[in-house]
Amino acid sequence: MDFLPKGRLDAFADGVFAIVITLLVLDLSIPSVTENLMPALVDQWPVFLAYIISFAFVGSVWISHSSITALMKQETPHSYRLTLLMLLFVSLIPFTTKLMAFYLSNPPAMPENIGSDLFSWWVTVNTLARSALSAPVTIYGLDLLAASVTLNGIMKSAMITPDVLLNESAEDELNALQKRQKFGIIVIIVTLICGFFLPVVAVIGYIFTS
């Protein structure tokens, strides 16, 4: 198997992560008001929430990827391809974040006859939320899942090619990293399933994916 230098891939990956985080913050806009600034900022809470979730996730993936490459002395063609695939999904996060934030910021209109009891109110609100939010929340979650799965694949590729590791203890450290990564994948999958039934709750669940 051919071994490739890791410096250029690390530099490229760091550049992509930096650009992604920069693109995320560009979606935070200044409200078009001359007074009552704070209420206007509060009205943009969906955009800020989506930004915080995505920033935390991208930061977590960058830390994990940096930890993996720190344990490697060389890259293989497999790890190059898997890293590029991971960066493909990471680079989509600004789009999926904006998609989710848009639909959170523009909830469907509530009907006049919503029901007088709490149960009827909840059923109506959740039905409207599912119709409007299930698709963007699911697309966002699938993007996070794809990035997490490919990151896990990078770890697996390094573990089955011990010649690329710095030393014997590196494999144990990768095992520990992979266990944490698998837990994160499980959280994303559970949150995705929840998104089909309770999309608003699923958005909150994505906070714990990082």
C-alpha positions as CSV (number, residue, x, y, z in Angstrom):
1,M,0.0,0.0,0.0
2,D,1.2,3.5,-0.9
3,F,1.7,5.9,2.0
4,L,1.2,9.5,1.4
5,P,2.4,12.6,3.3
6,K,-0.1,13.9,5.8
7,G,0.9,17.6,6.0
8,R,-1.0,18.7,2.8
9,L,-4.2,16.8,3.8
10,D,-4.1,18.3,7.3
11,A,-3.7,21.8,5.9
12,F,-6.5,21.3,3.3
13,A,-8.8,19.9,6.0
14,D,-8.1,22.7,8.4
15,G,-8.8,25.2,5.6
16,V,-12.2,23.6,4.8
17,F,-13.2,23.6,8.5
18,A,-12.2,27.3,8.8
19,I,-14.2,28.2,5.7
20,V,-17.3,26.3,6.9
21,I,-17.3,28.0,10.2
22,T,-16.9,31.4,8.5
23,L,-19.8,30.7,6.2
24,L,-21.9,29.7,9.2
25,V,-21.4,33.1,10.9
26,L,-22.3,35.0,7.6
27,D,-25.9,33.8,8.0
28,L,-26.2,35.9,11.1
29,S,-27.8,39.1,9.8
30,I,-28.3,42.5,11.5
31,P,-32.0,43.2,12.0
32,S,-33.5,46.0,9.8
33,V,-34.7,48.1,12.7
34,T,-33.6,51.5,14.1
35,E,-35.0,50.9,17.6
36,N,-36.0,47.9,19.8
37,L,-32.9,46.0,18.7
38,M,-33.0,43.4,21.5
39,P,-36.6,42.1,20.6
40,A,-35.6,42.0,17.0
41,L,-32.5,39.9,17.9
42,V,-34.6,37.6,20.0
43,D,-36.9,37.0,17.1
44,Q,-33.9,35.6,15.2
45,W,-33.4,32.8,17.9
46,P,-33.8,30.0,15.3
47,V,-30.9,31.3,13.3
48,F,-28.7,31.7,16.4
49,L,-29.7,28.2,17.6
50,A,-28.9,26.6,14.3
51,Y,-25.6,28.4,14.2
52,I,-24.6,27.3,17.7
53,I,-25.5,23.6,17.0
54,S,-23.6,23.6,13.7
55,F,-20.6,25.5,15.1
56,A,-20.4,23.0,18.0
57,F,-20.7,20.0,15.6
58,V,-18.1,21.3,13.2
59,G,-15.7,22.1,16.0
60,S,-16.2,18.7,17.5
61,V,-15.5,17.0,14.1
62,W,-12.3,19.2,13.7
63,I,-11.1,18.2,17.2
64,S,-11.7,14.5,16.5
65,H,-10.1,14.7,13.1
66,S,-7.1,16.5,14.5
67,S,-6.8,13.9,17.3
68,I,-6.8,11.1,14.7
69,T,-4.1,12.6,12.4
70,A,-2.0,13.4,15.5
71,L,-1.8,9.7,16.1
72,M,-0.8,9.0,12.5
73,K,2.6,9.4,10.9
74,Q,1.4,8.9,7.3
75,E,-1.8,8.8,5.3
76,T,-3.0,6.1,2.9
77,P,-5.1,6.5,-0.3
78,H,-8.1,5.2,1.7
79,S,-7.7,7.8,4.4
80,Y,-7.3,10.5,1.8
81,R,-10.5,9.5,0.1
82,L,-12.4,9.1,3.3
83,T,-11.2,12.5,4.5
84,L,-12.3,14.2,1.3
85,L,-15.7,12.4,1.6
86,M,-16.1,13.7,5.2
87,L,-15.2,17.2,4.1
88,L,-17.9,17.0,1.4
89,F,-20.5,16.5,4.1
90,V,-19.0,19.0,6.4
91,S,-19.0,21.6,3.6
92,L,-22.7,21.1,3.2
93,I,-23.4,22.1,6.8
94,P,-23.8,25.8,6.1
95,F,-26.5,25.0,3.5
96,T,-28.4,22.5,5.7
97,T,-28.1,24.9,8.7
98,K,-29.6,27.7,6.7
99,L,-32.3,25.4,5.4
100,M,-33.3,24.3,8.9
101,A,-33.0,27.9,10.3
102,F,-35.3,29.3,7.6
103,Y,-38.1,26.9,8.3
104,L,-37.7,27.4,12.1
105,S,-37.9,31.1,11.5
106,N,-41.0,30.8,9.3
107,P,-43.4,28.5,11.2
108,P,-46.8,27.7,9.6
109,A,-49.8,29.8,10.4
110,M,-51.9,28.5,13.3
111,P,-55.5,27.8,12.5
112,E,-58.3,29.7,14.3
113,N,-60.1,26.6,15.5
114,I,-57.1,25.1,17.3
115,G,-59.0,23.4,20.1
116,S,-59.7,24.5,23.6
117,D,-58.0,21.7,25.6
118,L,-54.2,21.3,25.9
119,F,-54.1,17.9,24.1
120,S,-55.9,19.2,21.1
121,W,-53.6,22.2,21.0
122,W,-50.5,20.0,21.2
123,V,-51.7,17.6,18.4
124,T,-52.5,20.5,16.1
125,V,-49.2,22.3,16.8
126,N,-47.1,19.1,16.3
127,T,-49.0,18.2,13.1
128,L,-48.2,21.6,11.7
129,A,-44.6,21.4,12.9
130,R,-44.2,17.9,11.3
131,S,-45.5,19.1,7.9
132,A,-43.2,22.1,7.9
133,L,-40.1,21.0,9.7
134,S,-39.7,17.2,9.2
135,A,-37.9,17.6,5.8
136,P,-35.4,20.3,6.7
137,V,-34.7,18.8,10.2
138,T,-34.2,15.3,8.6
139,I,-31.9,16.7,5.8
140,Y,-29.8,18.5,8.5
141,G,-29.6,15.3,10.6
142,L,-28.6,13.2,7.6
143,D,-25.8,15.6,6.8
144,L,-24.5,15.3,10.4
145,L,-24.8,11.6,10.3
146,A,-22.9,11.3,7.0
147,A,-20.1,13.4,8.4
148,S,-19.9,11.4,11.6
149,V,-20.0,8.0,9.8
150,T,-17.1,9.0,7.4
151,L,-15.1,10.3,10.4
152,N,-15.6,7.0,12.0
153,G,-14.4,5.4,8.8
154,I,-11.2,7.4,8.9
155,M,-10.5,6.0,12.4
156,K,-11.3,2.5,11.3
157,S,-9.0,2.8,8.3
158,A,-6.1,3.9,10.5
159,M,-6.8,1.1,13.0
160,I,-6.7,-1.7,10.3
161,T,-3.4,-0.2,8.9
162,P,-1.2,-0.1,12.0
163,D,1.9,0.8,10.0
164,V,0.5,4.4,9.7
165,L,0.2,4.9,13.4
166,L,2.9,6.6,15.5
167,N,3.2,3.9,18.1
168,E,1.5,0.9,19.7
169,S,-0.4,3.1,22.2
170,A,-2.0,5.0,19.3
171,E,-4.3,2.1,18.6
172,D,-5.7,2.2,22.1
173,E,-6.3,5.9,21.8
174,L,-8.1,5.5,18.5
175,N,-10.3,2.8,20.1
176,A,-11.3,5.2,22.8
177,L,-12.0,7.9,20.2
178,Q,-14.1,5.5,18.1
179,K,-16.2,4.5,21.1
180,R,-17.1,8.2,21.7
181,Q,-17.7,8.7,18.0
182,K,-20.1,5.7,17.9
183,F,-22.1,7.1,20.8
184,G,-22.4,10.3,18.8
185,I,-23.7,8.4,15.8
186,I,-26.3,6.6,17.9
187,V,-27.5,10.0,19.3
188,I,-27.9,11.4,15.8
189,I,-29.8,8.3,14.6
190,V,-32.2,8.5,17.6
191,T,-32.6,12.2,17.0
192,L,-33.3,11.6,13.3
193,I,-36.0,9.1,14.2
194,C,-37.5,11.6,16.7
195,G,-37.5,14.2,14.0
196,F,-40.2,12.3,12.1
197,F,-42.6,12.7,15.1
198,L,-41.3,15.6,17.1
199,P,-39.2,17.8,14.8
200,V,-38.8,20.7,17.3
201,V,-37.6,18.3,20.0
202,A,-35.1,16.8,17.4
203,V,-33.6,20.2,16.8
204,I,-32.8,20.4,20.5
205,G,-31.4,16.9,20.4
206,Y,-28.9,17.9,17.8
207,I,-27.2,20.0,20.5
208,F,-26.0,16.8,22.1
209,T,-24.4,15.4,18.9
210,S,-21.2,17.3,19.5
